[in-house]
């Protein structure tokens, strides 16, 4: 089984309380680092959660591009004999972004500008990544499944019949 297939089988299922815990950690990070925005994205490019200032562009497009950028860089690492590059940094004239792998399946994208610096973002991001990794480990250990039970369709039919 390929690594991609393994990751798809091990997809995490998030409940509202999980997102609340993740958001709380990210909010603390934003306050300490003075970064503008943080996105947690799965390796397939799906947004898990976003905190901080609103973005002026499509969050879905940015999420997909972050995942694609990370995948391309992972292949470059492999070609250079590295296991992986776990942190990426892109600097722009006005805004910069740091991408960081958390565990095996989640990326943290941190958007920041001149209100802070790379050193502060890196320092606080590592602490936050460790705490987020622990939360993901706890969620993964619960063996949650997104599959529907066998009697779901009959229960849904009964509910629809009662409604109409």
N, C-alpha and C positions, 0 to 999 in steps of 0.2 A: 504494500500500500504506500502511495507517495505521501510526502509531507503535507501537500495541499489537501489530499483526501482525509488524512488524519485530523487536520485542523477543522475541516468541515464537519466531521463526525463529533468533534469536541466543542462545537459552538456553545457559547454560554447563553443561558436564558436569564434575562434581567427582570426583576420585579421592581416595583416603585421604590421600595425601601433600599434596594441596591443602588439605584440611580441617585437617591438622596444621599447615600454615603459617599459615592463617587463625587457628586457635586460639592459636598461639604469639603472634601479634601482639595478639590480644585479651587474652590473659593478662597480657602486659606492660602494656597499657593499664589493665587492672583494678588492677594493683599500683600504678601511678603515680597514677591518678585517685582511687582508693579508692571507685570505684563498686561497686554490688552485683552487677550482672548485665549482660551484653551479648548481644544477639541479632542475628544477621545474617539478614535476611529478603529474599526476592526481592519484586519489586513486585506479584506475584500473591498474596502473603501466605504463601508457603511458607518454612518455617524452613530455613536453610542450616546454621547452627550456633549453639549457645548455650553461654556460659561464665559462670562465677561461681556465686553462690548459687542454690540451687533456688528455683523459683517455687511459690507455694501454689495457683496456678490453672492452667488448661489453657494450655500454651505455644502450642498450635495456635490457640486462640481469640485470645490476645494477638497472635500473629503476623498473623492476618487483620485484626484491628482496627487494628494499626499501619499495615498496607498501606492499609486503607480511609481512615484518618485522613490519611495522606499524600496519597492520591489526591484527597480532598476539598479539601485545602489547595492542591494544585497547580491545581485548577480555580479556586479563589479567587484565586490569584496571576495566572492568565491573565485573569480578569475585571478585575483591578486594573491590568493592563498589564505585569505582570512576566513574565519567562520562566518562572521557578519560584521557590519558596521552598525552599532546599536544607537548612535546619535548622529544626526545630520544637522547641518546649519546652513541656511541660505540668508545672505545679507543683501538688502536692497538699499536704495538711497534713503527711503523714508521708513520702511518697515522691514523687519527680519523675522524669520521663523526657524524654530528649532523643532526637529522631529526626533522622537525618542521611542524606542521599542520598550514596551512594558510586557514582561512575560513572553509568551510565544505568539500571541494573537492580537495584541492591541498596540496602537500607536498613539502617542500624545503629541499633538501639534500645538506649539506655543507661539503665538504671534505677539511681537513686542516692537516698541519704537524707542525713540530717544529718552523717554521717561525712565528707562532702566538700561542695564547693559548686559552683555552676554554672560559675564561672570556671575551676576546675581541670578539670572535665569537658570544657568546651569546648576548652580549650587542648590537652589530651592527645588528645581525640577527633579534632581536625583532623589532627594528626600521624599518628594511627593510620589515619584515613580515607585519607590520601594513600598510606600503605604498603599498605593493603588494596586500594586502587584499582590500584596497580602489580601486585599479585598477580592481580587479576581481569583486567587487561590481558594479562598473560602467559598466563593460562589461555585467554582468548578468542583469542589469536593462534595457539594450537595447533590451531585448527579441529577440535576434538573434536566427535563426533556421538553422539547417544544412540540413533540408529536402529540396528535390528538388521540384520545382513547377510542377503542373500537365502537363504543356505543354513542360516540359524539353525534354522528349523523342522525341516528334515530331520536336522540334527545333534542336535537335541533329541529327535526321535523315535528315532533310533538309540541315544542314551544311555538313554532309557526302556526300549527293547526289551532292551538288555543288562542293565538293572537287574532287569527282571521275567522 
